[in-house]
Amino acid sequence: MTKAIVTMMMAAVAMQAQTLVTKIEFPFVASGVTMPAGRYQVQPVANEKYSIRHEATGKKIVLMGFTSAADRDRTKPEEHLGFACAAGKCVLTQVWAGGRGLENQKVRRELEAGVEPVQVATVAMR
């Protein structure tokens, strides 16, 4: 029993150490929820899932519909969030943290299928 408790505590410490912070200068949509501009904490919560919490309001979402990403674009920061913006809104489409990436290709393809051009934004995390 003691070994299980120690293992859980070590896992909790490891998860805490992986919390990244970023400032997003624009409102965005992630997992179907509109999030305000501001400072965010990004933290892994399970395999292939991250929580994103707005520091000022405490509003938190867990990213859904994201799958493992292809190779990272080496011109972008190692730890970053990627957004696709069109038709007056930005959607979170990619998370790169801890040497691995997750992306929501479906959302990006939907935006790219629209009439307006899609712009890409990258926000570094630390």
C-alpha positions as YAML, in Angstrom:
chain: A
units: angstrom
residues:
- id: 1
  name: MET
  ca: [0.00, 0.00, 0.00]
- id: 2
  name: THR
  ca: [2.82, 2.43, 0.87]
- id: 3
  name: LYS
  ca: [4.48, 1.79, -2.49]
- id: 4
  name: ALA
  ca: [1.24, 2.72, -4.29]
- id: 5
  name: ILE
  ca: [0.96, 5.98, -2.35]
- id: 6
  name: VAL
  ca: [4.58, 6.90, -3.10]
- id: 7
  name: THR
  ca: [4.04, 6.10, -6.80]
- id: 8
  name: MET
  ca: [0.92, 8.31, -6.89]
- id: 9
  name: MET
  ca: [2.79, 11.14, -5.16]
- id: 10
  name: MET
  ca: [5.67, 10.88, -7.65]
- id: 11
  name: ALA
  ca: [3.23, 10.96, -10.55]
- id: 12
  name: ALA
  ca: [1.53, 14.04, -9.09]
- id: 13
  name: VAL
  ca: [4.89, 15.81, -8.72]
- id: 14
  name: ALA
  ca: [5.83, 14.90, -12.30]
- id: 15
  name: MET
  ca: [2.51, 16.24, -13.60]
- id: 16
  name: GLN
  ca: [2.98, 19.48, -11.63]
- id: 17
  name: ALA
  ca: [6.48, 19.91, -13.10]
- id: 18
  name: GLN
  ca: [5.04, 19.68, -16.60]
- id: 19
  name: THR
  ca: [2.68, 22.62, -16.16]
- id: 20
  name: LEU
  ca: [3.42, 25.23, -18.82]
- id: 21
  name: VAL
  ca: [2.32, 28.86, -18.80]
- id: 22
  name: THR
  ca: [1.49, 31.09, -21.74]
- id: 23
  name: LYS
  ca: [-0.26, 34.32, -22.57]
- id: 24
  name: ILE
  ca: [-2.78, 34.18, -25.41]
- id: 25
  name: GLU
  ca: [-3.58, 37.65, -26.74]
- id: 26
  name: PHE
  ca: [-6.91, 36.75, -28.38]
- id: 27
  name: PRO
  ca: [-10.08, 34.79, -27.57]
- id: 28
  name: PHE
  ca: [-10.13, 31.29, -29.05]
- id: 29
  name: VAL
  ca: [-12.21, 28.14, -29.31]
- id: 30
  name: ALA
  ca: [-10.99, 24.78, -28.00]
- id: 31
  name: SER
  ca: [-13.07, 21.61, -27.70]
- id: 32
  name: GLY
  ca: [-16.13, 23.65, -28.69]
- id: 33
  name: VAL
  ca: [-15.72, 26.15, -25.83]
- id: 34
  name: THR
  ca: [-14.85, 29.84, -26.30]
- id: 35
  name: MET
  ca: [-12.01, 30.90, -24.03]
- id: 36
  name: PRO
  ca: [-11.02, 34.52, -23.29]
- id: 37
  name: ALA
  ca: [-7.65, 36.12, -23.95]
- id: 38
  name: GLY
  ca: [-5.25, 35.97, -21.00]
- id: 39
  name: ARG
  ca: [-2.68, 33.89, -19.15]
- id: 40
  name: TYR
  ca: [-3.14, 30.11, -19.25]
- id: 41
  name: GLN
  ca: [-1.73, 27.06, -17.55]
- id: 42
  name: VAL
  ca: [-1.39, 24.01, -19.80]
- id: 43
  name: GLN
  ca: [-0.96, 20.66, -18.10]
- id: 44
  name: PRO
  ca: [-1.12, 17.00, -19.17]
- id: 45
  name: VAL
  ca: [-4.01, 15.18, -17.48]
- id: 46
  name: ALA
  ca: [-3.89, 11.78, -19.20]
- id: 47
  name: ASN
  ca: [-2.45, 10.07, -22.23]
- id: 48
  name: GLU
  ca: [-2.99, 12.33, -25.23]
- id: 49
  name: LYS
  ca: [-5.01, 14.88, -23.20]
- id: 50
  name: TYR
  ca: [-4.19, 18.32, -21.78]
- id: 51
  name: SER
  ca: [-6.12, 20.71, -19.58]
- id: 52
  name: ILE
  ca: [-5.97, 24.41, -20.33]
- id: 53
  name: ARG
  ca: [-6.92, 26.74, -17.47]
- id: 54
  name: HIS
  ca: [-7.48, 30.49, -17.70]
- id: 55
  name: GLU
  ca: [-5.66, 31.89, -14.65]
- id: 56
  name: ALA
  ca: [-7.92, 34.90, -14.02]
- id: 57
  name: THR
  ca: [-11.26, 33.08, -14.15]
- id: 58
  name: GLY
  ca: [-10.25, 29.49, -13.38]
- id: 59
  name: LYS
  ca: [-12.23, 28.38, -16.45]
- id: 60
  name: LYS
  ca: [-10.74, 25.05, -17.55]
- id: 61
  name: ILE
  ca: [-11.22, 22.71, -20.48]
- id: 62
  name: VAL
  ca: [-9.74, 19.36, -21.45]
- id: 63
  name: LEU
  ca: [-8.75, 19.08, -25.08]
- id: 64
  name: MET
  ca: [-10.86, 16.56, -26.95]
- id: 65
  name: GLY
  ca: [-10.59, 15.33, -30.54]
- id: 66
  name: PHE
  ca: [-6.81, 15.70, -30.62]
- id: 67
  name: THR
  ca: [-4.56, 12.94, -31.97]
- id: 68
  name: SER
  ca: [-0.79, 12.50, -32.12]
- id: 69
  name: ALA
  ca: [0.77, 15.12, -34.36]
- id: 70
  name: ALA
  ca: [3.25, 14.60, -37.16]
- id: 71
  name: ASP
  ca: [6.80, 15.93, -36.92]
- id: 72
  name: ARG
  ca: [7.13, 19.34, -35.29]
- id: 73
  name: ASP
  ca: [8.00, 22.35, -37.42]
- id: 74
  name: ARG
  ca: [11.50, 23.14, -36.12]
- id: 75
  name: THR
  ca: [11.04, 26.85, -36.86]
- id: 76
  name: LYS
  ca: [8.48, 27.05, -34.02]
- id: 77
  name: PRO
  ca: [9.23, 26.99, -30.29]
- id: 78
  name: GLU
  ca: [9.54, 23.48, -28.84]
- id: 79
  name: GLU
  ca: [6.68, 24.14, -26.38]
- id: 80
  name: HIS
  ca: [3.82, 25.90, -28.16]
- id: 81
  name: LEU
  ca: [0.14, 26.12, -28.99]
- id: 82
  name: GLY
  ca: [-0.96, 26.39, -32.62]
- id: 83
  name: PHE
  ca: [-4.10, 28.17, -33.79]
- id: 84
  name: ALA
  ca: [-5.95, 28.41, -37.10]
- id: 85
  name: CYS
  ca: [-7.83, 31.69, -37.54]
- id: 86
  name: ALA
  ca: [-10.53, 32.50, -40.12]
- id: 87
  name: ALA
  ca: [-13.94, 34.11, -40.32]
- id: 88
  name: GLY
  ca: [-13.30, 36.22, -37.21]
- id: 89
  name: LYS
  ca: [-12.39, 33.36, -34.86]
- id: 90
  name: CYS
  ca: [-9.32, 31.43, -33.82]
- id: 91
  name: VAL
  ca: [-9.39, 27.74, -32.98]
- id: 92
  name: LEU
  ca: [-6.74, 25.84, -31.01]
- id: 93
  name: THR
  ca: [-5.48, 23.16, -33.38]
- id: 94
  name: GLN
  ca: [-2.16, 22.01, -31.94]
- id: 95
  name: VAL
  ca: [-0.27, 21.47, -28.67]
- id: 96
  name: TRP
  ca: [3.46, 20.70, -28.51]
- id: 97
  name: ALA
  ca: [4.83, 19.95, -25.05]
- id: 98
  name: GLY
  ca: [7.32, 17.54, -23.57]
- id: 99
  name: GLY
  ca: [8.64, 16.48, -26.95]
- id: 100
  name: ARG
  ca: [5.27, 15.33, -28.29]
- id: 101
  name: GLY
  ca: [2.47, 16.95, -30.18]
- id: 102
  name: LEU
  ca: [-1.28, 16.69, -30.41]
- id: 103
  name: GLU
  ca: [-3.43, 18.22, -33.11]
- id: 104
  name: ASN
  ca: [-7.03, 18.51, -34.21]
- id: 105
  name: GLN
  ca: [-6.84, 18.16, -37.98]
- id: 106
  name: LYS
  ca: [-10.63, 18.02, -38.41]
- id: 107
  name: VAL
  ca: [-11.15, 21.55, -37.11]
- id: 108
  name: ARG
  ca: [-8.35, 22.96, -39.24]
- id: 109
  name: ARG
  ca: [-9.68, 21.22, -42.38]
- id: 110
  name: GLU
  ca: [-13.15, 22.67, -41.69]
- id: 111
  name: LEU
  ca: [-11.70, 26.18, -41.50]
- id: 112
  name: GLU
  ca: [-9.61, 25.66, -44.63]
- id: 113
  name: ALA
  ca: [-12.72, 24.49, -46.53]
- id: 114
  name: GLY
  ca: [-14.33, 27.89, -45.93]
- id: 115
  name: VAL
  ca: [-14.28, 30.91, -48.21]
- id: 116
  name: GLU
  ca: [-11.93, 33.08, -46.11]
- id: 117
  name: PRO
  ca: [-8.17, 32.45, -46.00]
- id: 118
  name: VAL
  ca: [-6.85, 30.74, -42.88]
- id: 119
  name: GLN
  ca: [-4.07, 32.37, -40.89]
- id: 120
  name: VAL
  ca: [-1.90, 30.38, -38.51]
- id: 121
  name: ALA
  ca: [-0.77, 31.70, -35.11]
- id: 122
  name: THR
  ca: [1.80, 30.13, -32.78]
- id: 123
  name: VAL
  ca: [2.04, 30.99, -29.08]
- id: 124
  name: ALA
  ca: [5.11, 29.84, -27.13]
- id: 125
  name: MET
  ca: [4.77, 28.27, -23.68]
- id: 126
  name: ARG
  ca: [7.32, 28.16, -20.90]
...
